[in-house]
Amino acid sequence: MPPIEEGTDLVFENEHLDEHIKTIAGDKPIAQFALKALNTMLGGIYKGQLYVVGAAPGTGKSTLLLQEADHLASLGFPVLFVSAELSASKLVEKSIVRLSDGELTLENVALAADPTHPLHGVFEAATDAYREQVAPNLCIVNAIACEEIEYLVRSCRKERGQVPIVFIDYLQLVASASVEVGMDERLAIGALVRNLRAMSRRNGSPVIVVSTVARGYYGGKEPGLEAYGGASVIEYDFDAALYLASSANGDGNEDGIRNLVIKALKNRYGPLGCGRVRFNGPGAVFLDRR
């Protein structure tokens, strides 16, 4: 342990108590999620906190993140969506389908973009809704290094007077794109998570990240924190760790619609629990269910 520098002051907490009370009184969520299942578990979105959602492939984790990003943007919050997998046009396509209220699907949305298609009016209405409600507050960027993400966060604070809510899809791909060639994946993920945490704390920007999970959990194995793929740092550095999984009995799974549960495996500032949701894959939407 290095020696304490001379001149270091010993200050007891009575000197800082008023500051602490002010901080405690202001510790309220800055926004609510679209899904009640998430709000019930997490109490909403808090500034400076780091959230991770883990899931096996095909469970809709990208759609879940995008739906929440669109929701927050529609409420007027600036949102930065870092996509390492899907292009911006593919993400917008999902959003347009969701905003069509069930009239469009991912299968027919491209056809409906044709002015001669019977559903073109629906496509235009959904596009107009996206243009007016979501697009003015949503910035979609491809996989970039953490330093570039922080630059965009600070730029948003300067231009908008607010730091954005940051979404990252997904952790492992962003890590591989932002570290030295040949670096061990676990070390790369660990470095990225620590940098994201520091960035979130410095700027007060919430960060919500999708993570893959270990292959052993693809088949419905009961998840634990060890399920998150890549690095144990995820277990320790995130404020909340959620897991998106198939419902135990799988009831109601038909025509691309699945019953899922969102489990809180870690919640630094609240209780653990789970919420029941319904994922309509063709409609690119998640809904709460009882």
KELUMKE-368044 format. One record per residue (C-alpha): x, y, z. Coordinates in steps of 0.05 Angstrom, whole numbers, padded with zeros to 5 digits, always signed. Example, Ala and Ser with C-alpha at 12.3 -4.5 7.8 and 13.67 -1.06 7.14 Angstrom:
BEGIN
+00246-00090+00156+00273-00021+00143
***
This chain:
BEGIN
+00000+00000+00000+00030+00067-00020+00043+00118+00035-00008+00172+00046+00015+00238+00018+00031+00293+00067-00023+00346+00068-00080+00295+00060-00137+00322+00103-00178+00278+00150-00249+00302+00139-00307+00271+00178-00375+00263+00147-00408+00319+00185-00371+00364+00135-00406+00330+00076-00472+00309+00106-00514+00363+00073-00484+00345+00006-00500+00271+00018-00572+00287+00036-00580+00328-00027-00553+00270-00068-00599+00220-00034-00660+00264-00044-00645+00270-00118-00635+00195-00128-00697+00184-00169-00707+00151-00237-00700+00198-00295-00747+00157-00338-00791+00096-00340-00784+00036-00386-00840+00020-00435-00850-00049-00405-00880-00052-00335-00841-00116-00323-00776-00076-00326-00802-00019-00283-00827-00067-00230-00758-00099-00223-00714-00038-00232-00758+00021-00212-00742+00057-00276-00677+00083-00307-00627+00118-00262-00572+00164-00284-00501+00137-00281-00523+00064-00276-00502+00005-00319-00552-00048-00340-00541-00113-00378-00593-00159-00412-00568-00229-00427-00602-00278-00473-00590-00336-00521-00595-00322-00596-00665-00313-00624-00699-00290-00560-00709-00218-00585-00657-00182-00543-00641-00132-00599-00715-00119-00609-00725-00108-00535-00669-00058-00531-00693-00021-00593-00765-00018-00568-00742+00014-00503-00696+00062-00541-00753+00084-00586-00799+00093-00527-00750+00138-00491-00736+00178-00554-00811+00188-00564-00814+00218-00493-00762+00269-00512-00700+00237-00482-00638+00238-00526-00618+00167-00541-00553+00139-00569-00561+00069-00598-00495+00034-00613-00509-00024-00661-00453-00073-00676-00497-00123-00711-00556-00092-00749-00552-00033-00796-00591+00030-00781-00640+00016-00837-00656-00053-00808-00668-00023-00740-00713+00031-00769-00750-00025-00806-00765-00059-00740-00789+00006-00711-00836+00020-00769-00866-00050-00762-00878-00039-00688-00910+00029-00700-00959-00002-00749-00999-00032-00691-00997-00102-00718-01014-00087-00791-00944-00096-00817-00894-00152-00804-00820-00160-00817-00840-00204-00876-00884-00153-00913-00856-00086-00892-00808-00081-00951-00865-00097-00999-00910-00045-00965-00858+00008-00980-00879+00003-01053-00931+00057-01067-00974+00006-01105-00979-00042-01046-01046-00047-01010-01012-00033-00943-00972+00026-00967-01017+00075-00930-01002+00037-00865-00928+00039-00881-00931+00114-00892-00969+00127-00828-00920+00086-00787-00861+00121-00822-00891+00189-00806-00900+00169-00733-00827+00148-00730-00805+00212-00764-00843+00256-00716-00838+00218-00650-00773+00179-00650-00723+00203-00702-00712+00273-00674-00683+00243-00609-00650+00179-00633-00579+00172-00658-00559+00104-00687-00485+00091-00696-00444+00029-00715-00396-00006-00668-00346+00044-00641-00295+00048-00585-00316+00070-00516-00276+00135-00524-00319+00152-00584-00383+00135-00547-00362+00183-00491-00346+00237-00542-00417+00230-00569-00446+00231-00499-00409+00296-00484-00428+00326-00551-00501+00311-00537-00496+00345-00469-00465+00406-00502-00517+00410-00558-00580+00387-00522-00564+00404-00449-00576+00331-00432-00534+00269-00433-00564+00213-00474-00589+00146-00451-00540+00097-00484-00559+00029-00512-00507-00020-00537-00524-00080-00581-00484-00119-00565-00427-00122-00515-00383-00176-00545-00383-00146-00616-00369-00075-00592-00312-00103-00549-00281-00140-00607-00285-00077-00651-00253-00031-00600-00192-00067-00574-00124-00088-00600-00122-00144-00651-00108-00211-00618-00130-00190-00548-00164-00244-00508-00240-00237-00511-00249-00238-00436-00197-00184-00427-00228-00143-00482-00298-00148-00451-00271-00132-00383-00235-00070-00408-00298-00046-00445-00343-00057-00385-00297-00019-00339-00292+00038-00388-00367+00041-00397-00377+00042-00322-00327+00099-00314-00360+00137-00372-00429+00127-00342-00407+00152-00274-00369+00212-00301-00426+00237-00345-00488+00210-00309-00510+00175-00372-00548+00109-00362-00520+00052-00404-00562-00008-00424-00524-00065-00457-00542-00131-00489-00496-00191-00476-00493-00260-00506-00493-00319-00458-00451-00382-00453-00473-00437-00501-00490-00483-00443-00551-00438-00430-00580-00440-00500-00625-00498-00484-00665-00469-00426-00617-00484-00369-00634-00445-00306-00591-00382-00311-00543-00353-00261-00494-00296-00265-00443-00345-00294-00487-00349-00357-00463-00283-00385-00414-00297-00439-00343-00270-00440-00321-00244-00373-00336-00248-00299-00329-00172-00297-00402-00169-00320-00422-00201-00254-00387-00148-00212-00389-00083-00251-00462-00078-00274-00514-00048-00227-00568-00094-00254-00563-00159-00294-00626-00185-00328-00636-00251-00365-00688-00261-00420-00711-00333-00426-00767-00377-00450-00826-00387-00403-00821-00451-00363-00881-00485-00396-00875-00450-00463-00951-00439-00467-00976-00394-00522-00915-00403-00567-00943-00402-00638-00935-00365-00704-00872-00330-00682-00902-00307-00616-00868-00331-00553-00880-00324-00479-00816-00303-00444-00794-00283-00374-00745-00229-00355-00707-00249-00293-00666-00201-00249-00604-00240-00230-00571-00180-00199-00601-00115-00175-00552-00074-00135-00605-00024-00111-00668-00066-00107-00698-00136-00098-00692-00193-00147-00752-00217-00185-00780-00233-00254-00831-00206-00303-00873-00241-00355-00872-00215-00427-00896-00236-00495-00850-00229-00555-00882-00221-00623-00823-00233-00669-00858-00218-00736-00887-00155-00706-00821-00134-00673-00854-00119-00607-00854-00140-00534-00917-00135-00491-00928-00144-00417-00970-00204-00395-01000-00223-00329
***
